[in-house]
Amino acid sequence: MKQVLDVHGMTCGHCEKSVTTAIKLLDPQAEVRIDRGQNRVEVNSTQTREALAEAIREEGYQVAA
């Protein structure tokens, strides 16, 4: 299922990698696309939106509701 998350605090490529890694640890099969300029993370995953958001929050980024 495709989820679109509004993630704030990503400022560089390392940030993108951290967010991607957090999602992939939760769901190794997830497809992740990040648009840092739009603060947008698109995830195609079987995980719930809240589970994905929590994994990203644990990395120190803010996820809008």
C-alpha positions as CSV (number, residue, x, y, z in Angstrom):
1,M,0.0,0.0,0.0
2,K,1.3,3.4,-0.9
3,Q,1.8,5.9,1.9
4,V,2.8,9.6,1.6
5,L,4.4,11.1,4.7
6,D,5.3,14.7,5.4
7,V,8.7,14.5,7.0
8,H,10.6,17.6,8.3
9,G,14.2,17.8,9.2
10,M,15.8,16.2,6.2
11,T,18.5,18.5,5.0
12,C,21.0,16.3,3.1
13,G,21.7,13.0,1.4
14,H,22.6,11.5,4.8
15,C,19.2,12.4,6.1
16,E,17.5,10.7,3.2
17,K,19.7,7.6,3.7
18,S,18.7,7.5,7.4
19,V,15.0,7.7,6.7
20,T,15.3,5.0,3.9
21,T,17.3,2.7,6.2
22,A,14.7,3.1,9.0
23,I,11.9,2.1,6.7
24,K,13.9,-0.8,5.1
25,L,14.6,-2.2,8.6
26,L,10.9,-2.2,9.3
27,D,10.0,-3.6,5.8
28,P,13.0,-4.8,3.7
29,Q,10.7,-5.0,0.6
30,A,9.5,-1.4,0.9
31,E,10.0,1.0,-2.1
32,V,11.0,4.4,-0.9
33,R,11.1,7.7,-2.8
34,I,12.1,10.9,-1.1
35,D,11.7,14.5,-2.3
36,R,13.7,16.5,0.3
37,G,12.6,19.8,-1.2
38,Q,9.0,19.0,-0.6
39,N,9.6,17.2,2.7
40,R,7.8,14.3,1.1
41,V,8.5,10.5,1.6
42,E,6.5,8.1,-0.5
43,V,6.6,4.5,0.7
44,N,5.1,1.4,-0.9
45,S,4.9,-1.0,2.0
46,T,2.7,-3.5,3.8
47,Q,3.4,-1.6,7.0
48,T,0.9,0.8,8.5
49,R,1.3,4.5,8.2
50,E,1.8,4.8,12.0
51,A,4.5,2.1,12.0
52,L,6.4,3.9,9.2
53,A,6.0,7.2,10.9
54,E,7.3,5.8,14.2
55,A,10.4,4.3,12.5
56,I,11.2,7.7,11.0
57,R,10.6,9.5,14.3
58,E,13.0,7.2,16.0
59,E,15.7,8.5,13.6
60,G,15.0,12.0,14.9
61,Y,12.7,13.5,12.1
62,Q,9.3,15.0,12.5
63,V,6.4,13.4,10.7
64,A,3.3,15.5,10.3
65,A,0.0,13.8,11.1
